[in-house]
Amino acid sequence: MMKPNRVKWKVHLERSNLKAIEGKMVPRVHLYGSLSMDQVIDRIVRDGANTLARETMVHAVSAFFREVEELIVAGYAVRTPIGNFTPGVTGTWNFDRLLPDARAQNEATVNYALSPQLKKRLADPLFEEIGQLQSRLAISVVEDKGSGTKNTYLTPGYVLIIKGELLLMNGDLPERGLYFLDAETEQTVRHIPGEELYGTRKQCWAHIPRDLPPGRYLLRIVSQCTTNPTPLKRAASYTYPVVFEVRDLEGTE
């Protein structure tokens, strides 16, 4: 797989509500996907440049990340080709450590800094504007309870949990809901109406249709939700740029 010499990202524009920059347009990168470790390894295997067996790669990469996690928890900074990870503490220090409120002022965190190699590759970026976002409707992660995976599989008949922004199904437009799209054609295969999606602005859930055929899918959410109590007059739409797979219809509840 050839690596681009220069960052070329597509961006959506969103009007800011923050007082310091209220009314100004803020760019948001258009993501092509959100990949798990296994999915990254699958891409390396498909590329054909690697001679290691997939199982060997999974074992090695998993062992590496487990060790990095243990080192960070133990108080080590870790340098990697994509960046440096350094343990940190939030807040200011209160010397009366017996008080719960004093201890609550500080949390353990990890600070990240770009590696010189990645910083060089991100220099002199080229951004292409592909439109303005009319809503902050978005999906950040999708969890399939049938397989116990995130952003990977869909199991017909089981619960699907979606986390993101402005997911509440208020309003009454019939197009509201969750759409299962063929990943190649983006044609609708199944539609869960808004009345069958339950939750809040930040999270919603529903049962995946039992008759969803095996295949590869994109998920599209359509909502009238805003940051105000009044629903949008025209529903907003967001297609999550992650391909999901339905492997098997057997064994659903």
C-alpha positions as CSV (number, residue, x, y, z in Angstrom):
1,M,0.0,0.0,0.0
2,M,1.5,3.3,-1.1
3,K,1.7,6.0,1.6
4,P,0.7,9.5,0.6
5,N,3.5,12.0,0.9
6,R,1.2,14.8,2.0
7,V,-2.0,14.9,4.2
8,K,-5.0,15.3,2.0
9,W,-8.1,15.3,4.1
10,K,-11.7,16.2,3.3
11,V,-13.4,18.4,5.8
12,H,-17.0,19.4,6.7
13,L,-17.6,22.9,8.0
14,E,-19.7,23.5,11.2
15,R,-20.8,26.9,12.6
16,S,-19.5,27.3,16.1
17,N,-21.7,28.2,19.1
18,L,-18.7,29.0,21.4
19,K,-18.7,32.6,22.5
20,A,-15.1,33.3,21.5
21,I,-15.6,32.2,17.9
22,E,-19.4,32.2,17.7
23,G,-20.7,32.2,14.1
24,K,-17.4,31.2,12.6
25,M,-17.0,28.1,10.6
26,V,-15.0,25.3,12.2
27,P,-13.6,22.4,10.1
28,R,-14.2,18.7,11.0
29,V,-12.4,15.9,9.3
30,H,-14.5,13.6,7.2
31,L,-13.6,10.1,8.6
32,Y,-13.4,7.1,6.2
33,G,-13.7,4.7,9.1
34,S,-13.0,3.8,12.7
35,L,-10.8,0.7,12.8
36,S,-10.1,-1.8,15.6
37,M,-6.8,-3.5,16.1
38,D,-8.0,-6.6,14.3
39,Q,-9.2,-4.6,11.4
40,V,-5.9,-2.9,11.0
41,I,-4.2,-6.3,11.0
42,D,-6.6,-7.5,8.4
43,R,-5.6,-4.6,6.2
44,I,-1.9,-5.5,6.6
45,V,-2.7,-9.2,5.7
46,R,-4.7,-8.2,2.6
47,D,-1.9,-5.9,1.5
48,G,0.3,-9.0,1.1
49,A,3.6,-7.3,2.1
50,N,3.7,-9.1,5.4
51,T,4.9,-12.7,5.7
52,L,3.8,-13.4,9.2
53,A,0.6,-15.4,9.8
54,R,-2.3,-13.4,11.0
55,E,-2.5,-15.3,14.3
56,T,1.2,-14.5,15.0
57,M,0.6,-10.8,14.3
58,V,-2.5,-10.6,16.6
59,H,-0.5,-12.3,19.4
60,A,2.5,-10.0,18.9
61,V,0.5,-6.8,18.6
62,S,-1.7,-7.7,21.6
63,A,1.3,-8.5,23.7
64,F,2.9,-5.2,22.7
65,F,-0.1,-3.1,23.7
66,R,-0.6,-5.0,27.0
67,E,3.0,-4.3,27.9
68,V,2.6,-0.6,26.9
69,E,-0.5,-0.3,29.1
70,E,1.3,-2.0,32.1
71,L,4.3,0.3,31.7
72,I,2.1,3.5,31.6
73,V,0.2,2.3,34.7
74,A,3.5,1.7,36.4
75,G,4.7,5.2,35.7
76,Y,6.8,4.9,32.6
77,A,6.7,7.2,29.5
78,V,6.6,5.2,26.3
79,R,8.0,6.4,22.9
80,T,6.5,4.8,19.7
81,P,6.8,5.6,16.0
82,I,3.4,7.4,16.1
83,G,3.9,9.3,19.3
84,N,5.0,9.5,22.9
85,F,2.7,8.6,25.8
86,T,3.5,10.2,29.2
87,P,1.6,9.7,32.5
88,G,0.2,12.9,33.9
89,V,-2.0,14.3,36.6
90,T,-4.9,16.8,36.2
91,G,-5.9,19.7,38.4
92,T,-4.1,21.6,41.1
93,W,-2.7,20.1,44.3
94,N,-4.6,20.2,47.6
95,F,-2.3,19.1,50.5
96,D,-5.2,17.9,52.7
97,R,-5.2,14.5,51.0
98,L,-7.6,13.0,53.6
99,L,-10.5,14.9,52.2
100,P,-12.3,13.1,49.3
101,D,-12.9,16.5,47.6
102,A,-9.2,17.2,47.7
103,R,-8.3,13.9,46.1
104,A,-11.1,14.3,43.5
105,Q,-9.3,17.4,42.2
106,N,-6.6,15.1,40.6
107,E,-7.1,12.4,38.1
108,A,-4.6,10.1,36.4
109,T,-4.3,10.7,32.7
110,V,-2.0,10.1,29.7
111,N,-0.5,12.9,27.7
112,Y,0.2,12.3,24.0
113,A,2.7,14.1,21.8
114,L,3.3,13.5,18.1
115,S,6.5,11.6,17.2
116,P,8.9,13.5,14.9
117,Q,8.1,11.1,12.1
118,L,4.3,11.6,12.3
119,K,4.7,15.4,12.8
120,K,6.7,15.5,9.6
121,R,4.1,13.6,7.7
122,L,1.3,15.9,9.0
123,A,3.2,19.1,7.9
124,D,1.9,21.2,5.1
125,P,-1.6,19.6,4.9
126,L,-4.1,20.0,2.1
127,F,-7.8,20.3,3.1
128,E,-10.7,20.0,0.7
129,E,-14.1,21.5,1.8
130,I,-17.0,19.1,1.0
131,G,-19.9,21.0,2.5
132,Q,-21.4,22.5,5.7
133,L,-22.8,20.4,8.5
134,Q,-26.4,21.5,9.3
135,S,-26.4,19.4,12.5
136,R,-23.9,18.0,14.9
137,L,-25.6,14.6,14.6
138,A,-22.9,12.0,14.7
139,I,-22.1,8.4,15.7
140,S,-18.9,7.8,17.7
141,V,-19.1,4.0,18.4
142,V,-21.5,1.1,17.8
143,E,-21.6,-1.9,20.0
144,D,-23.1,-5.2,18.9
145,K,-24.3,-7.2,22.0
146,G,-24.6,-10.4,20.1
147,S,-20.9,-10.7,19.2
148,G,-19.6,-8.4,22.0
149,T,-17.7,-6.3,19.5
150,K,-17.5,-2.6,18.6
151,N,-17.5,-1.2,15.1
152,T,-17.1,-4.7,13.6
153,Y,-20.1,-7.0,13.4
154,L,-23.9,-7.0,13.4
155,T,-25.9,-9.9,14.9
156,P,-29.5,-10.1,13.8
157,G,-32.0,-10.3,16.6
158,Y,-29.6,-8.8,19.2
159,V,-29.4,-5.3,20.8
160,L,-27.3,-2.6,19.0
161,I,-26.1,0.3,21.2
162,I,-25.1,3.5,19.4
163,K,-23.2,6.3,21.1
164,G,-22.7,9.8,19.6
165,E,-24.4,13.2,19.5
166,L,-28.0,14.3,19.0
167,L,-29.3,10.7,18.7
168,L,-32.7,11.4,20.5
169,M,-35.6,10.5,18.3
170,N,-37.9,13.4,19.1
171,G,-40.1,15.0,16.4
172,D,-42.5,13.1,14.2
173,L,-41.0,12.9,10.7
174,P,-41.4,9.4,9.2
175,E,-37.8,9.3,7.9
176,R,-36.4,9.3,11.4
177,G,-34.6,6.2,12.5
178,L,-31.7,3.9,11.8
179,Y,-30.9,2.6,8.3
180,F,-28.9,-0.5,7.3
181,L,-27.3,0.3,4.0
182,D,-25.6,-2.0,1.5
183,A,-21.9,-1.1,1.9
184,E,-21.4,-1.1,-1.9
185,T,-24.5,0.6,-3.2
186,E,-25.7,2.5,-0.1
187,Q,-29.2,1.3,-0.9
188,T,-31.4,0.8,2.2
189,V,-31.8,-2.9,3.1
190,R,-33.6,-2.4,6.4
191,H,-35.0,0.6,8.4
192,I,-35.7,0.8,12.1
193,P,-38.3,3.6,12.6
194,G,-37.5,6.3,15.1
195,E,-40.3,5.0,17.5
196,E,-38.2,1.8,17.9
197,L,-35.0,3.6,18.8
198,Y,-34.8,4.3,22.5
199,G,-32.4,6.5,24.5
200,T,-31.0,10.0,24.9
201,R,-29.1,12.6,22.9
202,K,-25.8,10.7,23.7
203,Q,-26.9,7.1,23.3
204,C,-29.7,5.0,21.7
205,W,-30.4,1.3,21.3
206,A,-32.6,-1.0,19.3
207,H,-32.9,-4.7,18.2
208,I,-31.2,-5.5,14.9
209,P,-33.8,-6.9,12.5
210,R,-33.9,-10.7,12.7
211,D,-34.2,-10.9,8.9
212,L,-31.1,-8.7,8.1
213,P,-29.3,-10.8,5.4
214,P,-25.6,-11.7,5.6
215,G,-23.5,-9.0,4.0
216,R,-21.5,-5.8,4.6
217,Y,-23.4,-2.7,5.8
218,L,-23.1,1.0,6.6
219,L,-25.3,2.5,9.3
220,R,-27.2,5.8,8.7
221,I,-29.0,7.7,11.5
222,V,-31.7,10.2,10.7
223,S,-32.8,12.5,13.5
224,Q,-34.6,15.8,14.2
225,C,-32.7,16.3,17.5
226,T,-30.9,19.6,18.3
227,T,-29.3,21.1,21.3
228,N,-32.6,23.0,21.8
229,P,-36.0,21.4,22.9
230,T,-37.6,22.2,19.5
231,P,-36.9,19.5,16.9
232,L,-35.5,20.3,13.5
233,K,-38.2,21.0,10.9
234,R,-36.0,19.1,8.4
235,A,-34.3,15.9,9.7
236,A,-30.6,15.6,9.6
237,S,-28.7,12.6,8.4
238,Y,-25.4,11.0,9.3
239,T,-23.8,8.0,7.7
240,Y,-21.2,6.3,10.0
241,P,-18.1,5.6,7.8
242,V,-17.5,2.1,9.2
243,V,-18.3,-1.1,7.4
244,F,-20.1,-3.8,9.5
245,E,-20.5,-7.4,8.7
246,V,-23.4,-9.8,9.2
247,R,-21.8,-13.2,9.4
248,D,-24.5,-15.6,10.5
249,L,-28.2,-15.5,11.3
250,E,-28.2,-18.7,13.4
251,G,-28.4,-18.6,17.2
252,T,-30.2,-15.3,17.5
253,E,-32.7,-14.9,20.3
